[in-house]
Amino acid sequence: MGSGKTYWARRLARAMELPLIEMDEQIVRDRGMTIPEIFQTYGEPYFRQLEHDFLMETLQKDAFVLSTGGGLPCQGDHMARMNESGLTVWLDAPHEVLLERLKRGRGRRPLLKDLDDEALAAFIRERVRARSPYYSQARLTVDPSLETVESLTDKIKSCKSLF
């Protein structure tokens, strides 16, 4: 959350002339409900199954940029499957960058809307701690605050032998 997945996915897809697949946006379109509505109505296990099914179907396609929700790589063998199918990128933004971005967007994010700055900082630390073992399996790790579209595209192209 706040690492820039949507921002970077859109720019990379355009720069690399590949189709963009936004997992959360597609699930919302397919179900006719927002992610919070899906969670509230059906629960997290149902949503995770939707993500799993979507990922398995998507990995059958050729050449694309996929923007996933932040929890997807932490479920089952998803990270291994994505690594087998292509190049995975961890946008490892510094804590301070995440905190500033999420402060500004707090009102649009149900999990964050009621957190003060201190609680938000603790939430970020805990999420990063819990998810880093999964994200660190990505084939390419970058600090997105230090990248340009061109530099990140070049790094991805230099990894072509990995996918």
Residue pairs with C-beta under 8 A, 6 or more apart in sequence:
1 70
1 98
1 102
1 109
1 111
1 112
1 127
2 93
2 97
2 98
2 101
2 102
2 105
2 124
3 70
3 91
3 92
3 93
3 98
3 144
4 91
4 93
4 101
4 144
5 67
5 68
5 70
5 91
6 22
6 67
8 89
8 91
8 144
8 152
9 20
9 22
9 65
9 66
9 67
10 20
11 149
12 18
12 65
12 149
12 152
12 153
12 156
13 19
13 20
13 64
13 65
14 20
15 149
15 150
15 153
16 65
16 153
16 156
16 157
18 63
18 64
18 65
19 63
19 64
19 65
20 64
20 65
20 67
21 58
21 61
21 64
21 65
21 66
21 67
22 67
23 51
23 54
23 55
23 58
23 66
23 67
23 68
23 69
23 72
24 35
24 67
24 68
24 69
26 54
27 35
27 38
27 47
27 50
27 51
27 54
28 34
28 35
31 38
31 50
33 41
35 47
35 69
36 110
38 46
38 47
38 50
39 47
48 71
48 75
51 68
51 69
51 71
51 72
51 75
52 75
52 76
52 78
55 68
55 72
55 78
55 81
55 82
56 81
58 64
58 66
59 81
59 82
59 85
66 82
70 127
70 131
71 131
72 78
73 79
73 82
73 88
73 131
73 134
73 135
73 137
73 138
74 130
74 131
74 134
79 88
79 134
79 135
79 137
79 138
80 137
82 88
83 137
83 138
83 139
85 163
86 163
87 139
87 140
87 156
87 159
87 162
87 163
88 137
88 138
88 139
88 140
89 138
89 139
89 140
89 141
89 142
89 156
90 135
90 136
90 138
90 140
90 141
90 142
91 142
91 144
92 135
92 141
92 142
92 143
92 144
93 101
93 143
93 144
93 145
94 143
94 145
95 121
95 124
95 125
95 128
97 145
98 124
98 128
99 117
99 120
99 121
99 124
102 109
102 112
102 120
102 124
103 117
103 120
105 112
106 112
106 113
106 115
106 120
107 113
111 123
112 120
112 123
115 123
135 141
139 159
139 162
139 163
140 155
140 156
140 159
142 152
142 155
144 152
147 155
